Amino acid sequence: MSVSSSCLPSALALFLLAGCAGSVDGGKFSALRDAASQVNRGGQASFAQLRREARDSAVLSYADRKVGVQGFPLVNAQGESYDLAAPLSRVAASLDALDCYAQALAKLAGGGKTEDIDHASQNLAASLRGLQASGMDARAANGVAIAVDALGQAMLAAQRREGLRGVMDRAQPGLDALAQMIERVDADLKLYLLNIRLRYLNLVNRDGVRPPYHSWERYRFDQAVAEQLASYDRLDQALAATDKAVRDFPELHRQLRASLDQPGRPVDRLHDFIAEARRLRALYREMPDS
């Protein structure tokens, strides 16, 4: 579902005429926007790193046979073919959708210009199409998609506060469903990362692989092993931070929505979300470039 961009300018003209009675604490929504963007960037960086680790693991564990046309296929712990692209595409599309949604809320809360809110609405619609194409459960994808239509209707509202209420109320069920879907996908990704780590350690600990004890070669070899294990640790932490941010987003969204009715009400989940975003930013800065 999308919003017709042709109707947005005239609709927003009414919206921008709202007075102080419709004022909103835009700072909270701006903070949400910035944190969601950091979570998205950090998540995408961790997914790129997971792809690299999976590729390297496939090469290291490849059997002693000729390389076929498929190259070095990914396998799970049972040695069966594993499609890493499918779960990664779902999580990546979900993070992008949440990022675009937070951008749209911030534009709406801040009384942005016609073209800015229109642009945010179209970005959100495009992101949700990507979410649907990723194979995400229709209940989650379609639930969040309702927010696009609600965004267009919000610009017809007499007050920003009322507009935000309508958008957030309609988006909440989809956000809840999205978080549930992502929790299952993230668990699968973390299990696959554990499989990669165990396969690596199995290779390292094979007889004759490590150089002799007390040799310079052993020292350099073990340094490389320690560096690789630290990379797995960072990636595991990044996946955990991404998972927590997505799982906590619906409750954060509820708190922000409640703050529209009770302006003085604390939004502690926003502080937690920002903390996870900063944690991810620190982690992905340490990750190697592709």
Disulfide bonds with the S-S distance in Angstrom:
none
